[in-house]
Amino acid sequence: MKQKFAHIIIGLLWACNLAAQTTVTGTVTDGRTPLPAANVFIVGTIDGCLTDTLGRFSFMTTQTGDVTLKVTYMGYDDYTRTAPVSTLKDIDVRMQERATAISEVVVTASTYSFGKSDGFKTMDALDVVMSGNSCGDVVAALQSLPGTQKVGEDGKLYVRGGESDECQTFVNGMHVLVPYSTNTENTAVRGRFSPFLFKGINFTLGGYNGEYGQALSAVLPMETTDMATSDKLGVSASLVDWNIGGTKAFTNSALSFNATYTSMALYDRLFTQRQDFTRPYRKLSGEAQYKKEYTRGGVLKSYVGYDLTSVGLHEDDRHLSLKEHNIYANLTYKAPIARGTTLFAGIANSSVWNHIDDAVSAGDHYRNHRNEIHLKTELRKVVNDRLKVSTGIEDYLRHSTLDFMPYQYTLDYNIFGAHTDAQLRVMPKVFVNLSARAELMRTRWQLMPRATLSYIPNKQWQVSLVAGRYSQTPNDDQLAQSNNTLPQSTANHVILSMQYKGASSLLRIEPYLKRYRHLPRIPQGEWLADGYGTSRGVDVFVEDHSISPRLVTTLAYSLNDSERLYQDYTELSTPSFASRHNLRLSAKYSIGKCILGVSESYATGRHFAQGTTPHYNSVDVNLTYLLSPKVIIYTSLNNVLGRTNIHRYDANGKGIISNRDRFFYVTILVSLKNNKAYDISNF
């Protein structure tokens, strides 16, 4: 009898509980399509559920009276509704897509980013070292991107129909006057900086904002690594260079050093060459950095680097002897000074001394000294989720002397610049960047408006339209010979950038147009500024990982149509450094501890008064082997097929070719501390 009574009591309690529960039902959509796996719950309780594949939800609650229903879904604003619980039946929840905060926006139009920088392509320092035929050179690695053109006789960066000095390099926001090493004529040079120095490299082929000036075609901003938290020490050795570097970490600071000795002496003895070197190419480099972090978020970075380069060459009736000293140093400080506001200040000094004996003919002497002091300060502020602004001023103080008969001069001038930038979210998926840069040289002002309109519907797609004006001062020789009267040259850029980034593929297509004005021209022995030209084309870049997780393939193609009337040109012509078609195909496959790479580089012939060169072609292979976590061996062979590429013609119609058809490179990277070899990071 007691047992039956207990069952009755339990049944009555269960019935009462059912009567006290309310079922909450509805559907979650974005107004068009259902949103599965949205989180639906009553605030302050554990009552809730996830929506099904059709966006539907249904759950029971014991709450009574007014309750707050909340719905959350990634990428959308939270939905809340306060109402009597009895009315929450068959409700229609329409979620609003969350507008991207302006601080989260990364416009990648015409920019390729490496390392930890946000952007289109990911490549760390070791990838740069082991990219195709780069042999550890940042500049050579960048030449695998579309928009760059193959100019084998000097190896510098030529971008979208522009000369090499139209691409300017910046380290931590500060200008580098001479970013390349030096060598004899018709020999490819290398970039001065080690890839291990940088956490981020942003190679912008055009359309950059107002912060950067004195660059007609492209800028290469590079950001050094953050402060190390542990000690590092590493060495590397190859047939041509030997390196040691390390870092000593302190509580809130770090001191780093790097030393490299490069010599072609051993390589020249092992492998045949075409040129008669009386003194092999040698370079001694030293670098040091000091970084300090302050308690309120300030960061101080300092860098100093020195190169001493020498080489001797017997050519015809002269014995060319070249020696160059190159010093670059900068000091920057960045710190928050108010809510959302950051101050940046920096100073940089570049000094280069060039001494060349028998430069053009036997017995002559070439002496050139160039110096630049770059001063810069900038304020950056995130106003709100819709707007961020920056404004800054800078000054380039330049000095140059030349002693090379019959030319002798001393030149001093400065270029003052000011800029303001505003990036605005005008609609949830539409962003506008407006820039204005002004530069003063002597008494002439140059105003350069720039604008970018971007449509970013999601993380996969981005479409941008870029337009702007850019300027650059003629080189020191041209300024001196014109008695410092030449104005700045200008280039107007228009770029349409279309980009798709999927889970296993990248695609970018960029048509562009550049119009040059006020280019230096010397029609009758006197420099004028009436030169002009155009450069138009399209760049295509594809990277794919879908065939196999072990295989990465890339395609970089550039079509360029350029014409100029400048320097000593007598008519509008295709400049000799520009080739119409450039193609680069590469594949990288991982097998256990090995990475095998193969690349194909092709470029159509270049036009000279003496004729058009044959097409350029080179097949390169490289192999990386992880011997242990602390030891990496890398080897590469450039131009496997041994094709003799003619880079240009001299005044007599003779084809200029490389010192060697093939180049073999092998290096070993070793960590002497507890860090791994691929974190050998000398800095």
Secondary structure as the mmCIF struct_conf table of DSSP 4:
data_model
#
loop_
_struct_conf.conf_type_id
_struct_conf.id
_struct_conf.beg_label_comp_id
_struct_conf.beg_label_asym_id
_struct_conf.beg_label_seq_id
_struct_conf.end_label_comp_id
_struct_conf.end_label_asym_id
_struct_conf.end_label_seq_id
HELX_RH_AL_P HELX_RH_AL_P1 LYS A 2 ALA A 20
STRN STRN1 THR A 22 THR A 29
BEND BEND1 ASP A 30 THR A 33
STRN STRN2 PRO A 34 PRO A 34
TURN_TY1_P TURN_TY1_P1 PRO A 36 ALA A 37
STRN STRN3 ASN A 39 ILE A 42
TURN_TY1_P TURN_TY1_P2 VAL A 43 GLY A 44
BEND BEND2 THR A 45 ILE A 46
STRN STRN4 GLY A 48 LEU A 50
TURN_TY1_P TURN_TY1_P3 THR A 53 LEU A 54
BEND BEND3 GLY A 55 GLY A 55
STRN STRN5 ARG A 56 THR A 61
BEND BEND4 GLY A 65 GLY A 65
STRN STRN6 ASP A 66 THR A 72
TURN_TY1_P TURN_TY1_P4 MET A 74 GLY A 75
STRN STRN7 TYR A 76 TYR A 76
STRN STRN8 TYR A 79 PRO A 84
HELX_RH_3T_P HELX_RH_3T_P1 VAL A 85 THR A 87
BEND BEND5 LYS A 89 ASP A 90
STRN STRN9 ILE A 91 ARG A 94
STRN STRN10 GLU A 97 GLU A 97
HELX_LH_PP_P HELX_LH_PP_P1 ARG A 98 ALA A 101
HELX_RH_3T_P HELX_RH_3T_P2 ILE A 102 GLU A 104
TURN_TY1_P TURN_TY1_P5 ALA A 109 SER A 110
STRN STRN11 THR A 111 GLY A 115
TURN_TY1_P TURN_TY1_P6 LYS A 116 LYS A 116
BEND BEND6 SER A 117 SER A 117
BEND BEND7 GLY A 119 PHE A 120
HELX_RH_AL_P HELX_RH_AL_P2 ALA A 125 VAL A 129
TURN_TY1_P TURN_TY1_P7 MET A 130 MET A 130
BEND BEND8 SER A 131 SER A 131
TURN_TY1_P TURN_TY1_P8 GLY A 132 ASN A 133
TURN_TY1_P TURN_TY1_P9 CYS A 135 GLY A 136
HELX_RH_AL_P HELX_RH_AL_P3 VAL A 138 LEU A 142
TURN_TY1_P TURN_TY1_P10 GLN A 143 SER A 144
BEND BEND9 LEU A 145 LEU A 145
TURN_TY1_P TURN_TY1_P11 PRO A 146 GLY A 147
STRN STRN12 THR A 148 THR A 148
TURN_TY1_P TURN_TY1_P12 GLY A 152 ASP A 154
STRN STRN13 VAL A 159 VAL A 159
TURN_TY1_P TURN_TY1_P13 ARG A 160 GLY A 161
HELX_RH_3T_P HELX_RH_3T_P3 SER A 164 GLU A 166
STRN STRN14 CYS A 167 VAL A 171
TURN_TY1_P TURN_TY1_P14 ASN A 172 GLY A 173
STRN STRN15 MET A 174 VAL A 176
BEND BEND10 LEU A 177 LEU A 177
STRN STRN16 TYR A 180 TYR A 180
BEND BEND11 THR A 184 THR A 184
TURN_TY1_P TURN_TY1_P15 GLU A 185 ASN A 186
BEND BEND12 THR A 187 THR A 187
STRN STRN17 GLY A 191 GLY A 191
BEND BEND13 ARG A 192 PHE A 193
HELX_RH_3T_P HELX_RH_3T_P4 PRO A 195 LEU A 197
STRN STRN18 PHE A 198 THR A 204
BEND BEND14 GLY A 206 GLY A 206
TURN_TY1_P TURN_TY1_P16 GLY A 210 GLU A 211
BEND BEND15 GLN A 214 GLN A 214
BEND BEND16 LEU A 216 SER A 217
STRN STRN19 ALA A 218 THR A 224
HELX_LH_PP_P HELX_LH_PP_P2 THR A 225 ALA A 228
BEND BEND17 THR A 229 SER A 230
STRN STRN20 LYS A 232 SER A 238
BEND BEND18 LEU A 239 VAL A 240
STRN STRN21 ASP A 241 ALA A 249
BEND BEND19 THR A 251 ASN A 252
STRN STRN22 SER A 253 SER A 263
HELX_RH_AL_P HELX_RH_AL_P4 ALA A 265 LEU A 270
BEND BEND20 PHE A 271 PHE A 271
BEND BEND21 ARG A 274 GLN A 275
STRN STRN23 ASP A 276 GLU A 293
TURN_TY1_P TURN_TY1_P17 THR A 295 ARG A 296
BEND BEND22 GLY A 297 GLY A 297
STRN STRN24 VAL A 299 GLU A 315
TURN_TY1_P TURN_TY1_P18 ASP A 316 ASP A 317
STRN STRN25 ARG A 318 ALA A 338
TURN_TY1_P TURN_TY1_P19 ARG A 339 GLY A 340
STRN STRN26 THR A 341 ASP A 357
BEND BEND23 ASP A 358 SER A 361
TURN_TY1_P TURN_TY1_P20 ALA A 362 GLY A 363
STRN STRN27 HIS A 365 ASN A 384
TURN_TY1_P TURN_TY1_P21 ASP A 385 ARG A 386
STRN STRN28 LEU A 387 PHE A 404
TURN_TY1_P TURN_TY1_P22 MET A 405 PRO A 406
STRN STRN29 TYR A 407 MET A 427
TURN_TY1_P TURN_TY1_P23 PRO A 428 LYS A 429
STRN STRN30 VAL A 430 MET A 441
TURN_TY1_P TURN_TY1_P24 ARG A 442 THR A 443
STRN STRN31 ARG A 444 TYR A 455
BEND BEND24 ASN A 458 GLN A 460
STRN STRN32 TRP A 461 GLN A 472
HELX_LH_PP_P HELX_LH_PP_P3 THR A 473 ASN A 475
HELX_RH_AL_P HELX_RH_AL_P5 ASP A 476 GLN A 481
TURN_TY1_P TURN_TY1_P25 SER A 482 ASN A 483
BEND BEND25 ASN A 484 ASN A 484
STRN STRN33 SER A 489 LYS A 501
BEND BEND26 ALA A 503 SER A 504
STRN STRN34 SER A 505 ARG A 521
TURN_TY1_P TURN_TY1_P26 PRO A 523 GLN A 524
BEND BEND27 GLY A 525 GLU A 526
STRN STRN35 LEU A 528 SER A 548
TURN_TY1_P TURN_TY1_P27 PRO A 549 ARG A 550
STRN STRN36 LEU A 551 LEU A 565
STRN STRN37 GLN A 567 GLN A 567
TURN_TY1_P TURN_TY1_P28 ASP A 568 ASP A 568
BEND BEND28 THR A 570 GLU A 571
STRN STRN38 SER A 573 SER A 573
TURN_TY1_P TURN_TY1_P29 SER A 576 PHE A 577
STRN STRN39 SER A 579 SER A 579
BEND BEND29 ARG A 580 ARG A 580
STRN STRN40 HIS A 581 ILE A 591
TURN_TY1_P TURN_TY1_P30 GLY A 592 LYS A 593
STRN STRN41 CYS A 594 ALA A 603
STRN STRN42 ARG A 606 ARG A 606
STRN STRN43 HIS A 607 PHE A 608
TURN_TY1_P TURN_TY1_P31 ALA A 609 GLN A 610
STRN STRN44 GLY A 611 THR A 612
HELX_LH_PP_P HELX_LH_PP_P4 THR A 613 HIS A 615
STRN STRN45 TYR A 616 SER A 628
TURN_TY1_P TURN_TY1_P32 PRO A 629 LYS A 630
STRN STRN46 VAL A 631 ASN A 638
TURN_TY1_P TURN_TY1_P33 VAL A 640 LEU A 641
STRN STRN47 ILE A 646 TYR A 649
TURN_TY1_P TURN_TY1_P34 ALA A 651 ASN A 652
BEND BEND30 GLY A 653 GLY A 653
HELX_LH_PP_P HELX_LH_PP_P5 LYS A 654 LYS A 654
STRN STRN48 GLY A 655 ILE A 657
BEND BEND31 ASN A 659 ASN A 659
BEND BEND32 ASP A 661 ASP A 661
STRN STRN49 PHE A 663 SER A 671
BEND BEND33 LEU A 672 ASN A 675
HELX_RH_3T_P HELX_RH_3T_P5 ALA A 677 ASP A 679
#
